[in-house]
Amino acid sequence: MKRFVFANFFILILFSLMLNAQIDMELFSGMKARCIGPAGMSGRVAAVDAVVSNPAIIYVGAATGGLWKSTSGGITW
């Protein structure tokens, strides 16, 4: 039981440290979009698009009619 509590505490501390870390967008500059799953989108997302001249700007259209915009490459919306 003590190991379980210690492991959960360690994981909680680790995640809290990760959330406070600053994300360097340069690390992701070499990444390109690719298909890694089924052809159809799941969930309530109807469309995803990015601005060609600025790939950090992403738009997501929800099936219910909402529109989400990210200017940080999908980190925040």
Residue, then its C-alpha position, 0 to 999 in steps of 0.5 A: m500500500k505504501r508503494f502505491v501511495f508513493a507511486n501516485f504521489f511521484i506521478l502527481i509531482l511529475f505531472s505538475l512539473m511538466l505542466n509548468a515547463q515552457i514549451d519550445m515550439e522550435l522542437f516541433s518545427g520538423m514535425k509534419a501532419r500525417c495519417i496515423g489512424p482511421a480515415g474518418m475523424s471520430g468524436r465531434v470534430a467535423a473539420v481541421d485546417a491550418v494556415v499555410s503561411n503560418p502553420a501555428i494557426i489551426y482552426v477546428g470546426a465542431a459538429t455542433g457548429g462551433l469554431w475553435k482557433s489556436t495560434s500556438g500550434g494546438i497547445t492552447w485554444 
